[in-house]
Amino acid sequence: MGQALWRLSPRQQQQLQEELADQLAERGGGKQEHGRDGGAPRRAAQHCYSPDIYHLLRTRRGGKEPPGFIDLEMLPPELGITILSYLNATDLCLAGCVWQDLGNDEYLWQGLCKSTWGHCSIYNKRLPAGFSYRRLYLQLDEGSLTFNANAQEGISYFMSKGILVDHPKELAKFIFYTRRLNWKMLRIYLDERRDVLDELVTLHNFSNQFLPNALRDFFRHIHAPEERGEYLETLITKFSHRFCTCNPALVRDLGLNPDAVYVLCYSLILLSIDLTSPHVKNKMSKREFIRNTRRAAHNVSEDFVGHLYDNIYLIGHVAA
């Protein structure tokens, strides 16, 4: 938004350059040359640079050099809001003490809330008079910190403030569109709330994705446990069914089913560990991977399994 603000048309750029040159010339900044016939002096040709923020601020300051950092009050409001949107809650509150008009802008706080916490139940409610997105942002920040210390207390905090409702689909959407939740606490919470885990899996769309890439996308939202166990088996089982649901044509053409995808996922995880671990000296070859995988998944073609190996070899671990 801020960058697009300065994309001017060539005519506007030329006019702005002429205004800048005239003002600099009045202050002695423009050099003058006499014509060959000794006529009236003419201004030397100026370099055609596109106007930038520095020159605009310099002109608005009367040609003086900026003493330090750019003052946000000298910028258009849209650009100032874009700059402030990169601050966290603490820094934004401090900035609001200096640039009160920008730091207290409700549209800024609303954008910060929805860009950091993409889905909250309160977004779909009719907001009361005097509702403050700034207060909501601070509550969301506080609730996220609480969740990262204790998942159950964090969810309880969100519900007590009316930010979330106790429904598996609403909780799953909140988790899916939020990136501030600690993955270890999230894993503990999903292990306890399997109903939320079921809804979270259905939010993934694996259509037209290669199996290893889809598995990476899955583990990017739902982190794999550090050790093999019942929870990892549950995750792979749910992923296998969801992958087959999203790719009916692929399943039909390759003769796959949820059980076959389950076997392939386990093979990919083991291959990832084998190829990326520094403790494994003798790495598994492509021929060995194809032979071992096809023993468990007979209907899968050799070419398809070979492409799986190449993906892990070139891109890396599926659950990193």
TORDO-588211 format. One record per residue (C-alpha): x, y, z; residue number from 1. Coordinates in nm, 4 decimals, padded with zeros to 6 digits. Each point is the difference from the previous one (the first is absolute). Layout:
<gudrens>
GUDREN         c1         c2         c3   torti
GUDREN          X          Y          Z     NUM
...
</gudrens>
This chain:
<gudrens>
GUDREN         c1         c2         c3   torti
GUDREN    00.0000    00.0000    00.0000       1
GUDREN    00.2824    00.2408    00.0922       2
GUDREN    00.2076   -00.0907   -00.3057       3
GUDREN   -00.2918    00.0378   -00.2383       4
GUDREN   -00.0531    00.3504    00.1364       5
GUDREN    00.3151    00.1245   -00.1760       6
GUDREN   -00.0541   -00.1671   -00.3363       7
GUDREN   -00.0766    00.3186   -00.1918       8
GUDREN   -00.0684    00.0390   -00.3679       9
GUDREN    00.2852    00.1351   -00.2197      10
GUDREN   -00.1733    00.3392   -00.0314      11
GUDREN   -00.0404    00.0261    00.3781      12
GUDREN    00.3629   -00.1031    00.0482      13
GUDREN    00.1152    00.2683   -00.2439      14
GUDREN   -00.2061    00.2692    00.1728      15
GUDREN    00.1306   -00.1029    00.3414      16
GUDREN    00.3588   -00.0022   -00.1268      17
GUDREN   -00.0417    00.3496   -00.1432      18
GUDREN   -00.1423    00.1282    00.3283      19
GUDREN    00.2891   -00.1519    00.1932      20
GUDREN    00.2546    00.1430   -00.2444      21
GUDREN   -00.1545    00.3485    00.0190      22
GUDREN    00.0025    00.0007    00.3790      23
GUDREN    00.3596   -00.1213    00.0132      24
GUDREN    00.1015    00.2561   -00.2612      25
GUDREN   -00.1551    00.2809    00.2063      26
GUDREN    00.2186   -00.1072    00.2940      27
GUDREN    00.3132   -00.0099   -00.2137      28
GUDREN   -00.0134   -00.3727   -00.0574      29
GUDREN   -00.0569    00.0209   -00.3760      30
GUDREN    00.2920    00.0784   -00.2299      31
GUDREN   -00.0507    00.2408   -00.2891      32
GUDREN    00.1574   -00.0015   -00.3436      33
GUDREN    00.0052    00.2697   -00.2676      34
GUDREN   -00.1135   -00.0813   -00.3479      35
GUDREN    00.2482   -00.0165   -00.2853      36
GUDREN   -00.1206    00.3349   -00.1355      37
GUDREN    00.0514    00.1718    00.3358      38
GUDREN   -00.3730    00.0221    00.0561      39
GUDREN   -00.1961   -00.0408    00.3191      40
GUDREN    00.1354   -00.2574    00.2416      41
GUDREN   -00.1672   -00.3353    00.0036      42
GUDREN   -00.0103   -00.2645    00.2695      43
GUDREN    00.2284   -00.2993   -00.0398      44
GUDREN   -00.1688   -00.3250   -00.0881      45
GUDREN   -00.1075   -00.1901    00.3038      46
GUDREN    00.0307   -00.3742    00.0434      47
GUDREN   -00.3369   -00.1698   -00.0376      48
GUDREN   -00.0294   -00.1836    00.3243      49
GUDREN   -00.3380   -00.1278    00.1091      50
GUDREN   -00.1270    00.1939    00.3033      51
GUDREN    00.0588   -00.1745    00.3298      52
GUDREN   -00.1000    00.0629    00.3589      53
GUDREN    00.3305    00.1673    00.0836      54
GUDREN   -00.0374    00.2724   -00.2644      55
GUDREN   -00.3645    00.0596    00.0878      56
GUDREN    00.0812    00.0393    00.3685      57
GUDREN    00.2960    00.2230   -00.0831      58
GUDREN   -00.2258    00.2253   -00.2041      59
GUDREN   -00.2670    00.0134    00.2717      60
GUDREN    00.2698    00.0889    00.2559      61
GUDREN    00.1119    00.2933   -00.2124      62
GUDREN    00.3028   -00.1677   -00.1538      63
GUDREN    00.1665   -00.0783    00.3338      64
GUDREN    00.1600   -00.3340    00.0689      65
GUDREN   -00.2030   -00.2274    00.2303      66
GUDREN    00.1573    00.0107    00.3483      67
GUDREN   -00.0493   -00.3731    00.0622      68
GUDREN   -00.2684   -00.2590   -00.0513      69
GUDREN   -00.2976    00.0848   -00.2166      70
GUDREN   -00.2851    00.1558    00.1971      71
GUDREN   -00.3148   -00.2025   -00.0630      72
GUDREN   -00.2084    00.3165    00.0230      73
GUDREN    00.1693    00.1199   -00.3188      74
GUDREN   -00.1209   -00.3065   -00.1914      75
GUDREN   -00.3470   -00.0658   -00.1405      76
GUDREN   -00.2195   -00.1793    00.2579      77
GUDREN   -00.0243   -00.3167   -00.2119      78
GUDREN    00.3785   -00.0375   -00.0108      79
GUDREN    00.0377    00.0757    00.3703      80
GUDREN   -00.2554   -00.2677    00.0870      81
GUDREN    00.1868   -00.2498   -00.2172      82
GUDREN    00.3229    00.0718    00.1891      83
GUDREN   -00.1669   -00.0308    00.3400      84
GUDREN   -00.1592   -00.3320   -00.1010      85
GUDREN    00.3414   -00.1673    00.0360      86
GUDREN    00.0159    00.0766    00.3736      87
GUDREN   -00.1115   -00.2332    00.2755      88
GUDREN   -00.2500    00.0945    00.2679      89
GUDREN    00.2521    00.1502    00.2416      90
GUDREN    00.1856    00.2063   -00.2592      91
GUDREN   -00.3274    00.1114   -00.1553      92
GUDREN   -00.1268    00.1307    00.3333      93
GUDREN    00.3254    00.1922    00.0438      94
GUDREN   -00.0305    00.1353   -00.3539      95
GUDREN   -00.3551    00.1082    00.0800      96
GUDREN    00.1399    00.2307    00.2679      97
GUDREN    00.2030    00.1843   -00.2670      98
GUDREN   -00.2212   -00.0230   -00.3075      99
GUDREN   -00.3385    00.0011    00.1692     100
GUDREN   -00.2108    00.0312   -00.3139     101
GUDREN    00.1657   -00.3009   -00.1633     102
GUDREN    00.0619   -00.2095    00.3106     103
GUDREN   -00.3653    00.0257    00.1035     104
GUDREN   -00.1430   -00.0628   -00.3454     105
GUDREN   -00.2679   -00.2709    00.0299     106
GUDREN    00.0466   -00.1161   -00.3589     107
GUDREN    00.3657   -00.0662    00.0760     108
GUDREN   -00.0846   -00.2085    00.3057     109
GUDREN   -00.2714   -00.1850   -00.1905     110
GUDREN    00.2476   -00.0877   -00.2737     111
GUDREN    00.2553   -00.1140    00.2564     112
GUDREN   -00.2544   -00.2238    00.1721     113
GUDREN   -00.1175   -00.1693   -00.3183     114
GUDREN    00.3460   -00.0379   -00.1516     115
GUDREN    00.1436   -00.1624    00.3135     116
GUDREN   -00.3063   -00.1963    00.1141     117
GUDREN   -00.1783   -00.0741   -00.3261     118
GUDREN   -00.3154   -00.1425    00.1545     119
GUDREN   -00.1745    00.0756    00.3280     120
GUDREN   -00.3619   -00.0586    00.0893     121
GUDREN   -00.0350    00.3632    00.1025     122
GUDREN    00.0665    00.1126   -00.3589     123
GUDREN   -00.3383   -00.1413   -00.1031     124
GUDREN   -00.1923    00.1566    00.2869     125
GUDREN   -00.1770    00.3330    00.0012     126
GUDREN    00.2422    00.2231    00.1846     127
GUDREN   -00.1401    00.2254    00.2752     128
GUDREN    00.0339    00.3764   -00.0020     129
GUDREN    00.3385    00.1164    00.1196     130
GUDREN    00.1716   -00.3257   -00.0973     131
GUDREN    00.3774    00.0437   -00.0247     132
GUDREN    00.2194   -00.2117   -00.2263     133
GUDREN    00.2967    00.1297    00.1942     134
GUDREN   -00.1346   -00.1626    00.3157     135
GUDREN   -00.0785   -00.3146   -00.1984     136
GUDREN    00.3562   -00.0141   -00.1326     137
GUDREN    00.1420    00.0211    00.3511     138
GUDREN   -00.2380   -00.2753    00.1156     139
GUDREN    00.0978   -00.2226   -00.2918     140
GUDREN    00.3657    00.0597    00.0746     141
GUDREN   -00.0532   -00.0805    00.3688     142
GUDREN   -00.2002   -00.3127   -00.0845     143
GUDREN    00.2682   -00.1260   -00.2382     144
GUDREN    00.2690    00.0420    00.2643     145
GUDREN   -00.2220   -00.1856    00.2471     146
GUDREN   -00.0596   -00.2804   -00.2520     147
GUDREN    00.3735   -00.0379   -00.0569     148
GUDREN    00.0425   -00.0589    00.3733     149
GUDREN   -00.3132   -00.2117    00.0524     150
GUDREN   -00.2254   -00.0923   -00.2917     151
GUDREN   -00.3174   -00.0589    00.1995     152
GUDREN    00.0351    00.3261    00.1920     153
GUDREN    00.0606    00.1869   -00.3238     154
GUDREN   -00.3169   -00.1323   -00.1635     155
GUDREN   -00.1947    00.0701    00.3192     156
GUDREN    00.1277    00.3576   -00.0062     157
GUDREN   -00.1184    00.0505   -00.3593     158
GUDREN   -00.3434   -00.1367    00.0890     159
GUDREN   -00.0296    00.2153    00.3116     160
GUDREN    00.0581    00.3108   -00.2115     161
GUDREN   -00.2541   -00.1086   -00.2611     162
GUDREN    00.2700   -00.0317   -00.2662     163
GUDREN   -00.0673   -00.3713   -00.0651     164
GUDREN   -00.2955   -00.2323    00.0468     165
GUDREN    00.0402   -00.3580    00.1181     166
GUDREN   -00.0689   -00.1709   -00.3311     167
GUDREN    00.2476   -00.2373   -00.1723     168
GUDREN   -00.0268    00.1713   -00.3398     169
GUDREN    00.0512    00.3492    00.1459     170
GUDREN    00.3002   -00.1154    00.2035     171
GUDREN    00.1459   -00.1778   -00.3029     172
GUDREN   -00.0301    00.3120   -00.2179     173
GUDREN    00.1628    00.2102    00.2701     174
GUDREN    00.2958   -00.2403    00.0174     175
GUDREN    00.0259   -00.0348   -00.3779     176
GUDREN    00.0194    00.3761   -00.0660     177
GUDREN    00.2228    00.0921    00.2969     178
GUDREN    00.3798   -00.0146   -00.0064     179
GUDREN    00.0774    00.1166    00.3552     180
GUDREN   -00.0852   -00.3228    00.1798     181
GUDREN    00.2827   -00.2123    00.1357     182
GUDREN    00.0112   -00.3244   -00.1971     183
GUDREN    00.0813   -00.2136    00.3032     184
GUDREN   -00.2995    00.1289    00.1943     185
GUDREN   -00.2101   -00.0297   -00.3124     186
GUDREN    00.0971   -00.3621   -00.0394     187
GUDREN   -00.0968   -00.0741    00.3614     188
GUDREN   -00.3342    00.1748   -00.0447     189
GUDREN   -00.0853   -00.1825   -00.3245     190
GUDREN    00.0945   -00.3313    00.1547     191
GUDREN   -00.2585    00.0675    00.2718     192
GUDREN   -00.2665    00.1508   -00.2291     193
GUDREN   -00.0343   -00.2507   -00.2843     194
GUDREN   -00.3244    00.1644   -00.1112     195
GUDREN    00.1910    00.3227   -00.0682     196
GUDREN    00.2693   -00.2029   -00.1784     197
GUDREN   -00.2618   -00.1544   -00.2306     198
GUDREN   -00.1308    00.3433   -00.0978     199
GUDREN    00.3535    00.1316   -00.0448     200
GUDREN    00.0837   -00.2772   -00.2471     201
GUDREN   -00.3075    00.0783   -00.2108     202
GUDREN    00.1200    00.3603   -00.0431     203
GUDREN    00.2945   -00.1218   -00.2094     204
GUDREN   -00.0400   -00.0170   -00.3763     205
GUDREN    00.2488   -00.2383   -00.1608     206
GUDREN   -00.1490    00.0099   -00.3480     207
GUDREN    00.2580   -00.0440   -00.2802     208
GUDREN    00.2892   -00.0136    00.2473     209
GUDREN    00.2837   -00.2490   -00.0193     210
GUDREN   -00.0116   -00.2310    00.3008     211
GUDREN    00.3242    00.1172    00.1719     212
GUDREN   -00.0936    00.3657   -00.0479     213
GUDREN   -00.3468   -00.0601    00.1419     214
GUDREN    00.1539   -00.1761    00.2997     215
GUDREN    00.2314    00.2963    00.0601     216
GUDREN   -00.2948    00.2363   -00.0141     217
GUDREN   -00.1874   -00.2184    00.2472     218
GUDREN    00.2866   -00.0133    00.2504     219
GUDREN    00.0505    00.3740   -00.0376     220
GUDREN   -00.3350    00.0548    00.1731     221
GUDREN   -00.0112   -00.3134    00.2139     222
GUDREN    00.3499   -00.0748    00.1205     223
GUDREN    00.1071   -00.3612    00.0127     224
GUDREN    00.0968   -00.1429    00.3397     225
GUDREN    00.3661   -00.0549    00.0705     226
GUDREN   -00.0477   -00.3718    00.0593     227
GUDREN   -00.1985   -00.2682   -00.1749     228
GUDREN   -00.3173   -00.0942    00.1783     229
GUDREN   -00.3775   -00.0070   -00.0076     230
GUDREN   -00.0309    00.3739   -00.0657     231
GUDREN    00.2229   -00.0165   -00.3101     232
GUDREN   -00.1981   -00.2960   -00.1311     233
GUDREN   -00.3204    00.1980    00.0510     234
GUDREN    00.1372    00.2971   -00.1899     235
GUDREN    00.1153   -00.2084   -00.2960     236
GUDREN   -00.3295   -00.1885   -00.0104     237
GUDREN   -00.2019    00.3216   -00.0082     238
GUDREN    00.2337    00.1483   -00.2612     239
GUDREN   -00.0289   -00.3093   -00.2207     240
GUDREN   -00.3781    00.0136   -00.0058     241
GUDREN   -00.0010    00.3751   -00.0629     242
GUDREN    00.2549   -00.0294   -00.2824     243
GUDREN   -00.2082   -00.2661   -00.1752     244
GUDREN   -00.3147    00.2094    00.0435     245
GUDREN    00.1657    00.3041   -00.1599     246
GUDREN    00.1507   -00.1983   -00.2919     247
GUDREN   -00.2586   -00.2511   -00.1270     248
GUDREN    00.1383    00.0017   -00.3561     249
GUDREN    00.3569   -00.0592    00.1162     250
GUDREN   -00.1111   -00.2799    00.2290     251
GUDREN   -00.1862   -00.1643   -00.2856     252
GUDREN    00.2809    00.0337   -00.2545     253
GUDREN    00.2775   -00.1222    00.2287     254
GUDREN   -00.2057   -00.2614    00.1790     255
GUDREN    00.0501    00.1620    00.3405     256
GUDREN   -00.2126   -00.0307    00.3111     257
GUDREN    00.0332    00.1333    00.3564     258
GUDREN    00.1972   -00.3071    00.1086     259
GUDREN    00.2479    00.0377   -00.2856     260
GUDREN    00.0412    00.3724    00.0707     261
GUDREN    00.0562   -00.0855    00.3662     262
GUDREN    00.2867   -00.2339   -00.0948     263
GUDREN    00.1508    00.2574   -00.2359     264
GUDREN   -00.0117    00.2696    00.2692     265
GUDREN    00.1854   -00.2192    00.2459     266
GUDREN    00.2551   -00.0817   -00.2699     267
GUDREN    00.0489    00.3698   -00.0721     268
GUDREN    00.0542    00.0806    00.3682     269
GUDREN    00.2554   -00.2803    00.0392     270
GUDREN    00.1754    00.1036   -00.3205     271
GUDREN    00.0113    00.3614    00.1187     272
GUDREN    00.1695   -00.1049    00.3216     273
GUDREN    00.2415   -00.2248   -00.1889     274
GUDREN    00.1083    00.2660   -00.2501     275
GUDREN    00.0164    00.2995    00.2353     276
GUDREN    00.1375   -00.1514    00.3212     277
GUDREN    00.3774    00.0431    00.0478     278
GUDREN    00.0033   -00.3154    00.2114     279
GUDREN   -00.0923   -00.2225   -00.2950     280
GUDREN    00.3175   -00.0695   -00.1930     281
GUDREN   -00.1307   -00.2369   -00.2652     282
GUDREN   -00.2829    00.1864   -00.1699     283
GUDREN   -00.2841   -00.1904   -00.1618     284
GUDREN    00.0293   -00.0139   -00.3771     285
GUDREN   -00.2843    00.0622   -00.2392     286
GUDREN   -00.0074   -00.3658   -00.1015     287
GUDREN   -00.0224   -00.1149    00.3613     288
GUDREN   -00.2834    00.2447    00.0725     289
GUDREN   -00.1985   -00.1172   -00.3008     290
GUDREN    00.0481   -00.3659    00.0905     291
GUDREN   -00.0922    00.0443    00.3680     292
GUDREN   -00.3042    00.2199   -00.0716     293
GUDREN   -00.1465   -00.2237   -00.2674     294
GUDREN    00.0177   -00.2973    00.2338     295
GUDREN   -00.2586    00.1716    00.2210     296
GUDREN   -00.1940    00.1815   -00.2754     297
GUDREN   -00.0244   -00.2412   -00.2920     298
GUDREN   -00.2351    00.2060   -00.2173     299
GUDREN    00.2227    00.3098   -00.0077     300
GUDREN    00.2071    00.0351   -00.3163     301
GUDREN    00.3788    00.0042    00.0073     302
GUDREN    00.0132    00.3394   -00.1748     303
GUDREN   -00.2268    00.1615    00.2586     304
GUDREN    00.2108   -00.1312    00.2890     305
GUDREN    00.3119    00.1215   -00.1775     306
GUDREN   -00.1453    00.3501   -00.0242     307
GUDREN   -00.0685   -00.0115    00.3745     308
GUDREN    00.3667   -00.0732    00.0658     309
GUDREN    00.1129    00.2815   -00.2284     310
GUDREN   -00.2244    00.2472    00.1819     311
GUDREN    00.1450   -00.0843    00.3413     312
GUDREN    00.3546   -00.0027   -00.1366     313
GUDREN   -00.0353    00.3456   -00.1599     314
GUDREN   -00.2342    00.1861    00.2375     315
GUDREN    00.0595   -00.1642    00.3374     316
GUDREN   -00.1900   -00.1288    00.3023     317
GUDREN   -00.3787   -00.0193   -00.0172     318
GUDREN   -00.0464    00.0760    00.3688     319
GUDREN    00.2776    00.2514    00.0639     320
</gudrens>
